[in-house]
Amino acid sequence: MDVRGRFAPSPTGELHVGNARTALLAWLQVRALGGKFVMRVEDLDPARAVKGSMERQLHALEALGIDWDEGPDVGGPFAPYVQSERVEIYRNAIAKLGDAGRIYPCYCSRAEIARIAHAPHVGDEGPRYPGTCRDLSDAERKQREASGRKPSLRFRVQPGDVSFVDLVAGRTTQNVDEVVGDFVVQRADGVFAYQLAVVVDDEAMGITHVLRGDDLLASTPRQIQLYQALGATPPEFAHVGLVVGPTGERLSKRDGPVSVSALLDQGADPNRIRRELFAMSGVSGEAASFRIDQVVRGPVRWHPDGGTSP
């Protein structure tokens, strides 16, 4: 199988140094394996998109020495590489899941779920969805629709553990049904959810290796269930620790420039930024010597003076 990896930034602002580090590692992993690197833009939510940020992010990535074989600016056999232009592909995936009986309309708001649920907040999906709309009758659904409330679409998860071996985090197991419950794949406003779009795109583009931040580790079991429901094979996953500030807290502007563009605007040498991001990860940045098991586990600290430490 040909190795194919990707980086998929969201055009919501400047390229954060943490995202730049993830991009460098994803690129290095693929180049070390002799594979092709894909650039894909995740801009499904128009309310969060910032005009011009896609171009600035791509420019910052190029300045760090990252190149890609396919992408929004160079094209490729799996175009388009911008999610907002791939809506019909997501619609087809929703139809396939619907034909298999794996999705259903949900009329619950987040506030209603929070009131009903007894479990604490567990992540990006909020409290576990209690299944309120899972088995509504046609009459009950019509009653809710009569009130004018537009439903989201939820994916019916399968019971039991989902287990996979992450190339950085090791074996990871989660019972999606117990932790998250059925989750949204299309919002009530029609926007397709990240969980659906990322799976559909990675499968359609033949992605074999996904390296990303470990803030997405907990969502991977959900995505594996989607792969299975769509009759697809999940890629190899590697989740790396996040970049934090000198005190170990979330990196913010009080720690100094936190975007690649800001650093470059202040005269920083892009080659030095690149070397420091590789150094904080425990790798040299040379494809010939790269091994994924060398990557530092857990968060790494970015210092205003350019120094780094695990």
C-alpha positions in Angstrom: 0.0 0.0 0.0 1.3 3.5 -0.9 1.9 5.6 2.2 -0.2 8.8 2.2 -0.4 11.3 5.0 -1.9 14.7 5.4 -2.2 17.9 7.4 -5.6 19.6 7.6 -5.6 23.1 9.1 -8.7 25.1 9.7 -8.6 28.7 8.3 -9.7 30.3 11.6 -6.6 32.5 12.1 -2.8 32.4 12.0 -0.8 29.2 12.1 -0.1 28.5 15.8 3.3 27.1 16.6 1.7 24.0 18.0 -0.1 23.3 14.8 3.1 24.1 12.9 4.9 21.4 15.0 2.2 18.9 14.2 2.4 19.7 10.5 6.2 19.3 10.6 6.0 15.9 12.3 3.2 14.7 10.0 5.3 15.7 7.0 8.4 14.1 8.3 6.7 10.8 9.1 5.4 10.6 5.5 8.7 11.6 3.9 10.6 9.1 6.0 8.2 6.4 4.7 8.6 7.5 1.1 5.0 8.6 0.9 2.9 11.4 -0.5 1.9 14.4 1.7 -1.6 16.0 1.2 -2.7 19.4 2.3 -6.4 19.7 3.0 -8.3 22.7 4.4 -11.0 22.1 6.9 -13.4 25.1 6.5 -16.8 23.4 7.1 -18.0 26.0 9.6 -18.3 29.3 7.7 -18.9 31.3 11.0 -15.4 30.5 12.2 -13.5 31.0 8.9 -11.3 34.1 8.6 -10.8 35.5 5.2 -7.2 35.2 3.9 -6.1 32.9 6.7 -5.8 29.8 4.5 -3.3 31.6 2.2 -1.3 32.9 5.2 -1.2 29.5 6.8 0.0 27.8 3.6 2.7 30.5 3.3 3.8 29.9 6.8 4.1 26.2 6.2 6.1 26.7 3.1 8.4 29.1 5.0 9.1 26.2 7.4 10.2 24.0 4.5 7.1 21.9 4.3 6.0 20.8 0.8 3.0 18.8 -0.3 2.2 16.7 -3.3 -1.5 17.5 -3.4 -3.6 20.4 -2.1 -5.8 23.4 -2.7 -3.1 25.3 -4.5 -1.5 22.4 -6.5 -4.5 20.2 -7.2 -4.4 16.4 -7.3 -6.4 13.3 -8.2 -8.7 13.7 -5.1 -9.6 17.3 -5.6 -11.2 19.4 -4.3 -9.0 19.8 -1.2 -11.1 22.4 0.5 -13.9 20.9 2.6 -16.5 23.5 1.8 -16.2 22.3 -1.8 -16.8 18.7 -0.9 -20.4 19.0 0.5 -21.9 16.5 -2.0 -19.4 13.8 -0.9 -20.6 14.3 2.7 -24.2 14.1 1.6 -23.5 10.8 -0.1 -21.9 9.5 3.1 -25.0 10.5 5.2 -27.2 8.8 2.7 -25.1 5.6 2.9 -25.3 5.7 6.7 -29.1 6.3 6.5 -29.6 3.3 4.2 -27.8 1.2 6.8 -30.0 2.5 9.6 -27.0 4.1 11.4 -28.3 7.7 11.7 -31.5 9.3 13.1 -32.9 12.8 13.6 -32.3 14.3 17.0 -34.4 17.3 18.3 -32.5 17.8 21.5 -30.5 21.0 22.2 -27.2 21.0 24.1 -29.0 22.6 27.1 -31.6 19.9 27.1 -29.0 17.2 27.0 -27.1 18.8 29.9 -30.3 19.0 32.0 -31.2 15.3 31.3 -27.7 13.8 31.6 -26.3 12.8 35.0 -22.7 12.4 33.9 -20.2 15.3 34.0 -18.9 16.9 30.9 -16.6 14.5 29.1 -15.2 16.4 26.2 -16.1 18.0 22.9 -19.5 16.2 22.8 -20.5 17.4 26.2 -22.3 15.0 28.6 -23.0 11.5 27.2 -26.1 11.6 25.0 -28.8 9.7 26.8 -30.5 8.5 23.6 -33.7 10.6 24.0 -34.5 10.6 20.2 -32.9 7.3 19.3 -36.1 5.3 19.2 -38.8 7.8 18.5 -41.8 6.7 16.6 -42.8 8.4 13.3 -45.6 10.1 15.1 -43.3 11.4 17.8 -40.9 12.7 15.2 -43.7 14.4 13.3 -44.9 16.0 16.6 -41.5 17.5 17.2 -41.1 18.7 13.6 -44.5 20.4 13.9 -43.0 22.7 16.5 -40.6 24.0 13.9 -37.5 22.6 15.5 -34.9 21.4 12.9 -33.1 18.2 13.9 -29.5 17.3 13.9 -28.5 13.9 12.7 -26.9 11.4 15.1 -24.8 8.3 14.5 -26.0 5.2 16.2 -22.9 3.8 18.0 -22.3 0.2 18.6 -21.9 -1.1 22.2 -18.6 -2.5 23.3 -15.0 -1.4 23.4 -13.2 0.2 20.5 -9.4 -0.5 20.8 -6.5 0.5 18.6 -2.7 0.9 18.9 -1.6 4.5 18.6 1.9 4.9 17.3 2.7 7.4 20.0 0.2 6.9 22.8 0.1 3.1 22.6 -3.0 1.0 23.1 -6.1 3.0 23.6 -9.5 1.6 24.4 -12.9 3.4 24.8 -16.5 2.3 25.0 -18.0 5.0 22.8 -21.5 4.0 23.8 -20.8 4.5 27.5 -18.6 7.5 27.3 -20.1 9.6 24.5 -23.3 7.8 23.2 -24.7 8.6 19.8 -23.0 11.6 18.4 -23.8 14.3 15.8 -22.7 13.9 12.2 -24.7 16.8 10.8 -25.8 19.8 12.8 -29.3 21.2 12.8 -28.1 24.1 10.7 -26.9 21.7 8.0 -23.2 21.9 8.7 -21.5 18.5 8.6 -19.6 17.6 11.8 -15.9 17.2 12.0 -16.1 13.6 13.0 -17.9 12.7 9.7 -16.0 15.0 7.4 -12.5 13.9 8.5 -13.4 10.2 8.1 -15.0 10.6 4.7 -12.1 12.8 3.4 -9.3 10.6 4.8 -11.0 7.5 3.3 -11.7 9.1 -0.1 -8.1 10.5 -0.3 -6.5 7.2 0.6 -4.9 8.5 3.7 -2.9 5.7 5.4 -1.2 7.7 8.2 -2.7 10.4 10.4 -0.5 12.3 12.8 -2.3 15.0 14.9 -2.5 16.5 18.4 -3.5 14.3 21.3 -6.5 16.5 22.0 -8.1 14.4 19.3 -7.1 11.1 20.7 -10.4 10.7 22.6 -12.4 11.2 19.4 -10.6 8.5 17.4 -12.8 5.6 18.6 -15.8 7.5 17.3 -14.1 7.9 14.0 -13.2 4.2 13.9 -16.8 3.3 14.3 -17.6 5.6 11.4 -15.0 4.0 9.2 -16.5 0.6 10.0 -20.0 1.7 9.2 -18.9 3.1 5.9 -17.0 -0.2 5.0 -13.6 1.5 5.2 -10.3 0.7 6.9 -9.0 3.2 9.5 -5.5 4.6 8.9 -2.6 4.3 11.3 -2.9 6.9 14.0 -0.2 8.9 15.9 -1.3 11.5 18.5 1.4 13.8 19.7 1.4 16.0 22.8 0.4 19.6 22.6 2.7 22.6 22.8 2.2 24.6 26.0 3.6 27.8 27.5 6.7 28.0 29.8 4.6 27.3 32.9 2.8 24.3 31.4 -0.4 26.2 30.8 -2.1 26.6 27.4 0.1 28.7 25.2 -1.2 32.2 24.8 -0.1 35.6 23.6 1.1 36.6 27.0 3.9 34.1 26.4 5.0 36.1 23.3 4.4 35.4 19.6 2.4 32.2 19.3 2.0 32.1 15.5 4.5 31.4 12.8 3.6 34.5 11.0 4.1 36.7 14.0 7.5 35.2 14.6 8.5 35.7 11.0 7.2 39.3 11.1 9.6 39.9 14.0 12.5 38.7 12.0 12.8 35.1 13.2 14.7 32.7 11.0 12.3 30.1 9.7 15.0 27.5 9.7 15.6 28.1 13.4 11.9 27.8 14.2 11.9 24.5 12.3 14.9 23.2 14.2 13.4 24.2 17.6 10.1 22.5 16.8 11.8 19.3 15.8 14.1 19.5 18.8 11.2 19.9 21.3 9.8 16.7 19.7 13.0 14.7 20.3 13.8 14.2 16.5 16.5 15.7 14.3 14.2 16.6 11.4 16.0 14.2 9.0 13.8 11.8 7.2 16.5 9.2 6.9 16.8 8.9 10.7 13.2 9.5 11.8 11.4 7.0 14.0 8.0 7.6 15.3 8.9 6.0 18.7 11.5 8.8 19.2 8.8 11.5 19.4 8.5 12.9 22.9 5.3 11.9 24.7 3.1 14.3 26.5 3.1 18.2 26.3 6.2 20.2 25.4 6.9 23.7 26.4 7.6 26.7 24.1 9.7 29.4 25.7 9.6 33.1 24.5 13.4 33.0 24.0 13.0 30.1 21.6 14.2 27.5 24.0 12.1 24.3 24.4 11.7 21.6 27.0 9.5 18.5 27.5 
